[in-house]
Amino acid sequence: MRLHVIIWSAITSLMLLASCNRRQAGLSSVEPYLPDDTSVTFQLESVKTGDGTQQWIGSYQSKGRLARFGIELRPSKTSSTAAAEFKIQFGEGRFIPKAGSDSSVLLLDLQKALQAKHQHSPDPKKSAISFTYANIGEKLSQARSGGFDIKPPGNWTAVKLFLGEGDEEAELFLNINSITGTGQFSMKDADYGDLVLANLAKVL
């Protein structure tokens, strides 16, 4: 994906975040988790690195099945082409397969949340998949109607992922709360559902 398209998409998300902040009421400082129908939540375990790369092991257990996968976000850069009021941090990352993972239930739950039309089975020959990401907000709190708010501040970081290329390009939100060890896949647009799921089935 071209950089200016990533930047514009990230700026649009930032504008929506600011707009939601003006409309939403404040949340409790306890910051309880607020589930929604377009997200799937999983557990996160941080992995220490020495090169500035952020790494986690994600796990999702349901109906006797345990899915495990790695998440890697390489150090981000600030765009020099974005408007001054929107300092967009973008970078590269990847999802990494883990041996013994059974993602059959996770993919079914993602199909529902992402509103994908077709069922996708785990690829028997799993491989890492790369993506470009844009950091669209840190120290966020969940909004009661879905999404995130700037105020009150919380422990969530919202990241937009860009998967695939050309006609196979798709977008997905990856939200991370390192304090509670919680990760969240959230739908960006239902039109991307099957493309996102096809990508994730390669690695989960």
Order of alpha helices (4+ residues) and beta strands (2+ residues): alpha-beta-beta-beta-beta-beta-alpha-beta-beta-beta-beta-beta-alpha
